[in-house]
Amino acid sequence: MIQTARAWASRRWARLRNRQQLLIPQDRERGDVPGWVLVAVMTAGLVTAIWLIADDALTSVFDRALSSVSVRN
């Protein structure tokens, strides 16, 4: 009786270990996706904010740069 109980307990522990290994991800090197998403969103926000604030100045700088390199006939 004791041997069958031990055999049952041993099989039970083996099943629990197998289930635990299935639930725990084996690849712990998953990267930092939320950090990169935050960097991308903040960069887009900064570009948008700068564009809204300095739209006229940036447009005039761009126009002057194009006119200075264009060929005049």
GUTORKE-885533 format. One record per residue: x, y, z of N, C-alpha, C, O in turn; residue in three letters; residue number from 1. Coordinates in nm, 4 decimals, m for minus. Example, Ala and Ser with C-alpha at 12.3 -4.5 7.8 and 13.67 -1.06 7.14 Angstrom:
% GUTORKE-885533
ATOM, 1.3190, m0.5690, 0.7800, 1.2300, m0.4500, 0.7800, 1.3200, m0.3300, 0.7800, 1.4236, m0.3319, 0.8465, ALA, 1
ATOM, 1.2850, m0.2250, 0.7080, 1.3670, m0.1060, 0.7140, 1.2900, 0.0030, 0.7870, 1.3409, 0.1138, 0.8039, SER, 2
END
This chain:
% GUTORKE-885533
ATOM, 0.0813, m0.1191, 0.0000, 0.0000, 0.0000, 0.0000, 0.0860, 0.1261, 0.0000, 0.0565, 0.2218, m0.0716, MET, 1
ATOM, 0.1915, 0.1260, 0.0797, 0.2790, 0.2428, 0.0860, 0.3520, 0.2603, m0.0468, 0.3720, 0.3729, m0.0924, ILE, 2
ATOM, 0.3915, 0.1498, m0.1086, 0.4630, 0.1593, m0.2357, 0.3723, 0.2130, m0.3456, 0.4183, 0.2898, m0.4300, GLN, 3
ATOM, 0.2469, 0.1755, m0.3471, 0.1556, 0.2284, m0.4491, 0.1295, 0.3773, m0.4254, 0.1158, 0.4538, m0.5209, THR, 4
ATOM, 0.1227, 0.4179, m0.3005, 0.1036, 0.5599, m0.2691, 0.2269, 0.6392, m0.3137, 0.2144, 0.7491, m0.3677, ALA, 5
ATOM, 0.3460, 0.5827, m0.2908, 0.4682, 0.6504, m0.3332, 0.4741, 0.6576, m0.4856, 0.5124, 0.7605, m0.5411, ARG, 6
ATOM, 0.4373, 0.5517, m0.5521, 0.4384, 0.5514, m0.6982, 0.3385, 0.6543, m0.7512, 0.3682, 0.7273, m0.8457, ALA, 7
ATOM, 0.2205, 0.6597, m0.6901, 0.1203, 0.7576, m0.7314, 0.1719, 0.9004, m0.7101, 0.1567, 0.9857, m0.7975, TRP, 8
ATOM, 0.2325, 0.9259, m0.5947, 0.2854, 1.0591, m0.5652, 0.3976, 1.0960, m0.6617, 0.4073, 1.2105, m0.7056, ALA, 9
ATOM, 0.4814, 0.9994, m0.6941, 0.5909, 1.0246, m0.7879, 0.5367, 1.0598, m0.9264, 0.5856, 1.1529, m0.9904, SER, 10
ATOM, 0.4363, 0.9860, m0.9726, 0.3757, 1.0169, m1.1022, 0.3069, 1.1531, m1.0998, 0.3113, 1.2285, m1.1970, ARG, 11
ATOM, 0.2442, 1.1826, m0.9883, 0.1737, 1.3110, m0.9741, 0.2720, 1.4280, m0.9805, 0.2467, 1.5274, m1.0486, ARG, 12
ATOM, 0.3845, 1.4157, m0.9091, 0.4860, 1.5212, m0.9124, 0.5454, 1.5367, m1.0525, 0.5734, 1.6481, m1.0968, TRP, 13
ATOM, 0.5642, 1.4248, m1.1213, 0.6183, 1.4306, m1.2571, 0.5216, 1.5054, m1.3487, 0.5648, 1.5857, m1.4314, ALA, 14
ATOM, 0.3925, 1.4802, m1.3351, 0.2937, 1.5509, m1.4159, 0.2915, 1.7000, m1.3839, 0.2817, 1.7834, m1.4739, ARG, 15
ATOM, 0.3008, 1.7328, m1.2558, 0.3021, 1.8737, m1.2175, 0.4263, 1.9460, m1.2708, 0.4173, 2.0609, m1.3142, LEU, 16
ATOM, 0.5406, 1.8798, m1.2677, 0.6633, 1.9397, m1.3217, 0.6489, 1.9633, m1.4723, 0.6910, 2.0670, m1.5236, ARG, 17
ATOM, 0.5898, 1.8673, m1.5424, 0.5703, 1.8825, m1.6860, 0.4773, 2.0001, m1.7166, 0.5029, 2.0774, m1.8089, ASN, 18
ATOM, 0.3705, 2.0133, m1.6399, 0.2774, 2.1256, m1.6598, 0.3463, 2.2578, m1.6297, 0.3264, 2.3563, m1.7008, ARG, 19
ATOM, 0.4265, 2.2600, m1.5254, 0.4966, 2.3827, m1.4892, 0.5934, 2.4235, m1.6000, 0.6051, 2.5421, m1.6311, GLN, 20
ATOM, 0.6621, 2.3279, m1.6592, 0.7557, 2.3591, m1.7664, 0.6819, 2.4109, m1.8901, 0.7368, 2.4913, m1.9654, GLN, 21
ATOM, 0.5597, 2.3663, m1.9113, 0.4816, 2.4164, m2.0239, 0.4345, 2.5597, m1.9997, 0.4248, 2.6388, m2.0935, LEU, 22
ATOM, 0.4053, 2.5928, m1.8741, 0.3535, 2.7253, m1.8427, 0.4625, 2.8315, m1.8354, 0.4368, 2.9477, m1.8666, LEU, 23
ATOM, 0.5832, 2.7942, m1.7951, 0.6923, 2.8899, m1.7824, 0.7600, 2.9040, m1.9185, 0.8025, 2.8040, m1.9764, ILE, 24
ATOM, 0.7708, 3.0262, m1.9707, 0.8374, 3.0431, m2.1001, 0.9842, 3.0054, m2.0903, 1.0534, 3.0439, m1.9961, PRO, 25
ATOM, 1.0303, 2.9305, m2.1876, 1.1680, 2.8839, m2.1873, 1.2642, 2.9930, m2.2335, 1.3790, 2.9973, m2.1894, GLN, 26
ATOM, 1.2179, 3.0811, m2.3222, 1.3025, 3.1866, m2.3760, 1.2804, 3.3130, m2.2938, 1.1805, 3.3825, m2.3124, ASP, 27
ATOM, 1.3716, 3.3428, m2.2046, 1.3568, 3.4596, m2.1187, 1.4145, 3.5857, m2.1834, 1.3958, 3.6948, m2.1296, ARG, 28
ATOM, 1.4833, 3.5747, m2.2959, 1.5402, 3.6884, m2.3671, 1.4377, 3.7402, m2.4672, 1.4474, 3.7112, m2.5865, GLU, 29
ATOM, 1.3408, 3.8155, m2.4204, 1.2338, 3.8598, m2.5081, 1.2502, 4.0032, m2.5542, 1.1768, 4.0468, m2.6428, ARG, 30
ATOM, 1.3425, 4.0775, m2.4982, 1.3629, 4.2146, m2.5403, 1.2755, 4.3119, m2.4645, 1.1977, 4.2736, m2.3771, GLY, 31
ATOM, 1.2895, 4.4373, m2.4992, 1.2182, 4.5434, m2.4302, 1.1263, 4.6141, m2.5289, 1.1515, 4.7282, m2.5675, ASP, 32
ATOM, 1.0218, 4.5472, m2.5687, 0.9307, 4.6032, m2.6685, 0.8612, 4.7289, m2.6164, 0.8559, 4.8272, m2.6902, VAL, 33
ATOM, 0.8082, 4.7323, m2.4958, 0.7419, 4.8551, m2.4512, 0.8360, 4.9757, m2.4462, 0.7928, 5.0883, m2.4710, PRO, 34
ATOM, 0.9630, 4.9540, m2.4147, 1.0584, 5.0635, m2.4136, 1.0783, 5.1223, m2.5515, 1.0835, 5.2442, m2.5674, GLY, 35
ATOM, 1.0893, 5.0365, m2.6510, 1.1066, 5.0847, m2.7884, 0.9811, 5.1527, m2.8397, 0.9890, 5.2503, m2.9142, TRP, 36
ATOM, 0.8673, 5.1026, m2.8008, 0.7424, 5.1682, m2.8413, 0.7358, 5.3079, m2.7798, 0.6962, 5.4035, m2.8464, VAL, 37
ATOM, 0.7741, 5.3194, m2.6538, 0.7736, 5.4493, m2.5876, 0.8699, 5.5462, m2.6556, 0.8359, 5.6630, m2.6745, LEU, 38
ATOM, 0.9879, 5.5008, m2.6922, 1.0843, 5.5863, m2.7624, 1.0277, 5.6330, m2.8960, 1.0407, 5.7503, m2.9310, VAL, 39
ATOM, 0.9653, 5.5426, m2.9705, 0.9091, 5.5798, m3.1008, 0.7955, 5.6808, m3.0855, 0.7876, 5.7767, m3.1623, ALA, 40
ATOM, 0.7085, 5.6606, m2.9885, 0.5951, 5.7517, m2.9682, 0.6444, 5.8882, m2.9216, 0.5944, 5.9913, m2.9665, VAL, 41
ATOM, 0.7426, 5.8889, m2.8315, 0.7948, 6.0170, m2.7840, 0.8665, 6.0927, m2.8957, 0.8560, 6.2151, m2.9042, MET, 42
ATOM, 0.9384, 6.0215, m2.9808, 1.0049, 6.0870, m3.0933, 0.9033, 6.1481, m3.1880, 0.9198, 6.2617, m3.2326, THR, 43
ATOM, 0.7988, 6.0735, m3.2188, 0.6936, 6.1272, m3.3062, 0.6271, 6.2480, m3.2411, 0.5944, 6.3444, m3.3104, ALA, 44
ATOM, 0.6068, 6.2452, m3.1121, 0.5476, 6.3585, m3.0411, 0.6370, 6.4813, m3.0443, 0.5891, 6.5930, m3.0640, GLY, 45
ATOM, 0.7670, 6.4609, m3.0250, 0.8601, 6.5735, m3.0305, 0.8652, 6.6355, m3.1695, 0.8651, 6.7579, m3.1832, LEU, 46
ATOM, 0.8696, 6.5519, m3.2721, 0.8718, 6.6038, m3.4096, 0.7446, 6.6827, m3.4381, 0.7505, 6.7897, m3.4986, VAL, 47
ATOM, 0.6318, 6.6318, m3.3959, 0.5051, 6.7016, m3.4178, 0.5017, 6.8345, m3.3430, 0.4578, 6.9356, m3.3978, THR, 48
ATOM, 0.5479, 6.8346, m3.2176, 0.5472, 6.9579, m3.1388, 0.6391, 7.0628, m3.2003, 0.6015, 7.1795, m3.2110, ALA, 49
ATOM, 0.7589, 7.0221, m3.2407, 0.8521, 7.1165, m3.3033, 0.7943, 7.1686, m3.4344, 0.8062, 7.2871, m3.4657, ILE, 50
ATOM, 0.7326, 7.0809, m3.5094, 0.6736, 7.1207, m3.6380, 0.5620, 7.2235, m3.6164, 0.5535, 7.3224, m3.6891, TRP, 51
ATOM, 0.4770, 7.1999, m3.5168, 0.3672, 7.2936, m3.4916, 0.4188, 7.4293, m3.4449, 0.3644, 7.5330, m3.4829, LEU, 52
ATOM, 0.5227, 7.4289, m3.3634, 0.5742, 7.5546, m3.3083, 0.6529, 7.6328, m3.4132, 0.6377, 7.7544, m3.4247, ILE, 53
ATOM, 0.7366, 7.5633, m3.4892, 0.8299, 7.6321, m3.5779, 0.7992, 7.6096, m3.7263, 0.8907, 7.6067, m3.8085, ALA, 54
ATOM, 0.6739, 7.5941, m3.7603, 0.6368, 7.5645, m3.8993, 0.6817, 7.6744, m3.9953, 0.7434, 7.6453, m4.0978, ASP, 55
ATOM, 0.6515, 7.7997, m3.9635, 0.6871, 7.9106, m4.0530, 0.8385, 7.9247, m4.0668, 0.8896, 7.9441, m4.1771, ASP, 56
ATOM, 0.9098, 7.9149, m3.9554, 1.0559, 7.9297, m3.9602, 1.1192, 7.8152, m4.0387, 1.2108, 7.8376, m4.1178, ALA, 57
ATOM, 1.0714, 7.6942, m4.0178, 1.1270, 7.5801, m4.0911, 1.0973, 7.5902, m4.2403, 1.1813, 7.5549, m4.3231, LEU, 58
ATOM, 0.9785, 7.6380, m4.2747, 0.9430, 7.6538, m4.4157, 1.0318, 7.7576, m4.4829, 1.0771, 7.7369, m4.5955, THR, 59
ATOM, 1.0571, 7.8691, m4.4151, 1.1425, 7.9727, m4.4752, 1.2866, 7.9251, m4.4879, 1.3530, 7.9559, m4.5869, SER, 60
ATOM, 1.3360, 7.8503, m4.3891, 1.4721, 7.7956, m4.3984, 1.4817, 7.6980, m4.5153, 1.5802, 7.6994, m4.5892, VAL, 61
ATOM, 1.3817, 7.6147, m4.5323, 1.3807, 7.5184, m4.6420, 1.3738, 7.5888, m4.7771, 1.4449, 7.5514, m4.8704, PHE, 62
ATOM, 1.2885, 7.6907, m4.7881, 1.2770, 7.7651, m4.9138, 1.4085, 7.8357, m4.9480, 1.4514, 7.8330, m5.0634, ASP, 63
ATOM, 1.4732, 7.8993, m4.8487, 1.6012, 7.9655, m4.8730, 1.7088, 7.8651, m4.9145, 1.7910, 7.8944, m5.0013, ARG, 64
ATOM, 1.7084, 7.7463, m4.8521, 1.8077, 7.6448, m4.8883, 1.7859, 7.5972, m5.0308, 1.8831, 7.5779, m5.1039, ALA, 65
ATOM, 1.6625, 7.5777, m5.0724, 1.6356, 7.5340, m5.2089, 1.6702, 7.6427, m5.3104, 1.7237, 7.6139, m5.4174, LEU, 66
ATOM, 1.6400, 7.7645, m5.2768, 1.6701, 7.8724, m5.3712, 1.8200, 7.8971, m5.3845, 1.8663, 7.9422, m5.4893, SER, 67
ATOM, 1.8956, 7.8683, m5.2800, 2.0404, 7.8901, m5.2870, 2.1122, 7.7828, m5.3686, 2.2214, 7.8079, m5.4195, SER, 68
ATOM, 2.0538, 7.6646, m5.3820, 2.1197, 7.5597, m5.4598, 2.0591, 7.5412, m5.5979, 2.1131, 7.4661, m5.6791, VAL, 69
ATOM, 1.9499, 7.6070, m5.6257, 1.8881, 7.5904, m5.7569, 1.9699, 7.6677, m5.8613, 2.0336, 7.7686, m5.8313, SER, 70
ATOM, 1.9657, 7.6172, m5.9826, 2.0394, 7.6764, m6.0935, 1.9567, 7.7899, m6.1514, 1.8398, 7.7715, m6.1854, VAL, 71
ATOM, 2.0173, 7.9068, m6.1624, 1.9461, 8.0225, m6.2187, 1.9921, 8.0433, m6.3624, 2.1119, 8.0494, m6.3898, ARG, 72
ATOM, 1.8977, 8.0538, m6.4520, 1.9297, 8.0726, m6.5964, 1.9164, 8.2168, m6.6365, 1.9391, 8.2509, m6.7526, ASN, 73
END
